[in-house]
């Protein structure tokens, strides 16, 4: 899985945007959903979310600019 940029080393948690954009493509995510360890609702953004980036490069560019 892909760690959130806001998580701390040793306390990582999954990136919600990554899960919503491409999580469904990752075998570990699909297995976690199938085994009941991950709610399938996390594979889609909530209505109140900002627009998600289309690529990891866009995420990095935004982080570097801030």
N, C-alpha and C positions, 0 to 999 in steps of 0.2 A: 504494500500500500504506500501511498504518497503522504508524507507528513505535512501538516499545516505549518506555514511559515511563522505562525504565532505560538507554536508549541515550543517547549524548552527541551534541550538535550536531556535524554533520559526519561522524559515525561511526554514523549511524542504522542500525538493523536492524529487521526486521518484528516486530510484536507477536505472540507465539505464541498468546495468547488470542484476539486478533482473527482471526488465520488460522483457528483452530479453530472459532470461532463463526460468522463470516460471510465468511471468505476465499473460499469457493466461489462467492459472489455477485459477486465483483469480477472484471471482465474481464481485468485485468493478471495476476491470480493464476491464473485459468483458462488464460491464454496461457502463463504460466511453467510450469505443470504440463504442458500439452500439448507444449511445446518441450523438456521435460526439464531445465529450469533450477530447478525446485522439486519436491521430493519430495511426492507426494500424501498421504503419511502425516502431514504437518504440518497437514492440514485436519481433524484430529480430535485431541482431547486424549488424552494418555497416561493410563494407569490410575492413576498416582500423583500426578496433578495435583489441586490444590484445585478446589472448585466455581468455575466461571467466572461472571462477572457477566452479567446479561441485557441490559445496555445500557451505553453509554458514560457516561451520567449516573451510573450506579452506580459506575463506575470513578472518576470525578471526585469523587464524594461521599466515597468511601473514602480517596482520596489527600488530600483537603482535611482529613479528620478525623485523619490520621496525622501 
